[in-house]
Amino acid sequence: MNEDRCRTIRRWGFTWDIEKDRANRQKHRVSFEEACEVFFDLNYVMVEDSSAQGEQRWLLTGYSERNRLLTVVAAEVEETAWRIISAWPASREERREYEEDDDS
């Protein structure tokens, strides 16, 4: 049985599967707790995840409080609530897109 963790940060709600978080930390060295911080980067870049099937998902690229540029896959649950699905350090391409968007 999957167990979810819920957090409220600055009045925003975040949930994630505890086992997926554990696997993500092993694979990408990024916790879902840290991934939530990307939502508070004033310059984050958000695009629809065209590879998602069955639900609308978003890719957000932005800095965490540890000053790491991360890409996060999330699904909006409510207007101020998100489910974290995956997160990893931004690739070169994702970094370039973030920096180009920040220049405009």
C-alpha positions in Angstrom: 0.0 0.0 0.0 1.4 3.4 -1.0 1.6 6.0 1.7 1.5 9.7 0.9 3.3 12.6 2.7 1.6 16.0 2.8 3.3 19.3 3.5 2.1 22.9 3.6 4.7 25.5 2.6 3.8 29.1 2.5 0.1 28.2 2.2 0.7 25.9 -0.7 -0.1 22.2 -0.3 2.2 19.5 -1.6 1.7 15.7 -1.6 3.9 12.8 -2.8 4.2 9.1 -2.5 6.8 8.2 0.2 8.2 5.3 -1.8 8.6 7.3 -5.0 10.4 10.0 -2.9 12.8 7.4 -1.6 13.5 6.0 -5.1 13.9 9.5 -6.5 16.5 10.4 -3.8 18.5 7.3 -4.7 18.3 7.8 -8.5 18.5 11.6 -8.7 19.8 12.7 -5.3 16.8 15.1 -5.0 14.1 14.8 -2.3 10.5 15.8 -3.0 10.7 18.1 0.0 13.5 20.1 -1.8 11.6 19.8 -5.1 8.7 21.8 -3.5 11.0 24.8 -3.1 11.2 25.3 -6.9 7.6 26.6 -6.8 8.9 29.6 -4.8 11.6 30.6 -7.3 10.2 33.8 -8.7 11.8 33.0 -12.1 10.8 29.4 -12.4 9.9 28.1 -15.9 6.8 26.0 -16.3 5.7 24.1 -19.4 3.2 21.4 -19.9 4.6 17.9 -19.9 3.7 16.6 -23.4 4.8 13.1 -22.5 2.2 12.7 -19.7 -0.6 10.3 -20.4 -3.9 10.3 -18.5 -3.4 13.5 -16.5 -2.2 17.0 -17.0 1.4 17.3 -15.7 3.8 20.2 -15.6 7.6 20.5 -15.8 8.9 23.3 -13.6 12.5 24.3 -13.6 13.8 26.6 -10.9 16.2 27.0 -8.0 15.7 25.3 -4.6 16.8 27.0 -1.4 20.1 25.0 -1.6 20.7 26.9 -4.8 20.4 23.9 -7.0 18.6 24.2 -10.4 16.0 21.4 -10.5 13.4 20.2 -12.8 10.2 18.9 -11.2 7.3 17.0 -12.6 4.1 17.8 -10.8 0.3 17.6 -11.3 -2.0 20.3 -10.0 -4.5 18.9 -7.5 -6.2 22.2 -6.6 -5.5 25.9 -7.2 -2.9 25.9 -4.5 -2.1 22.2 -4.2 0.4 20.1 -6.2 1.4 16.4 -6.3 5.1 15.9 -6.8 5.8 13.1 -9.2 9.6 13.3 -10.0 12.5 15.7 -9.7 16.1 15.8 -10.9 19.0 18.3 -11.3 18.3 20.3 -14.5 19.9 19.1 -17.6 22.0 21.4 -19.8 19.0 22.0 -22.1 16.7 22.7 -19.1 19.3 25.1 -17.6 19.6 26.9 -21.0 15.8 27.3 -21.2 15.7 28.6 -17.7 18.4 31.1 -18.4 16.9 32.3 -21.7 13.5 32.7 -20.1 15.1 34.7 -17.3 16.7 37.1 -19.8 13.4 38.1 -21.4 
